[in-house]
């Protein structure tokens, strides 16, 4: 079993920054991990993902240049540094983990096997 616990969400003014963390425990094997978000009344949206090795990343166009995903495999933790936040970034942010052994960057929700409960990010204008 794998458990994912997100932290770091909160309320911030537009233009501000937050750093989300996702700690993985259990049988993680340095898995590919990603971040998704879901705002009220909207579909879940892909944000960013990182490969097992950390050598490859991919970010959605809506966050490119503002958000950076990284990982610390020694700590089984993935981070999402969010800068220049906008009100439209307001959502519950979930991390996800892929248990395959591919060194790839999964982009679809169906590519992931485990999900965290999420952390709320609210950006005020």
PyMOL commands that set and color helices and strands:
alter all, ss='L'
color gray80, all
select helices_A, chain A and resi 87-89+109-111
alter helices_A, ss='H'
color red, helices_A
select strands_A, chain A and resi 2-7+10-13+18-26+32-38+45-50+57-59+67-72+77-82+91-98+114-115+119-124
alter strands_A, ss='S'
color yellow, strands_A
deselect
rebuild
show_as cartoon
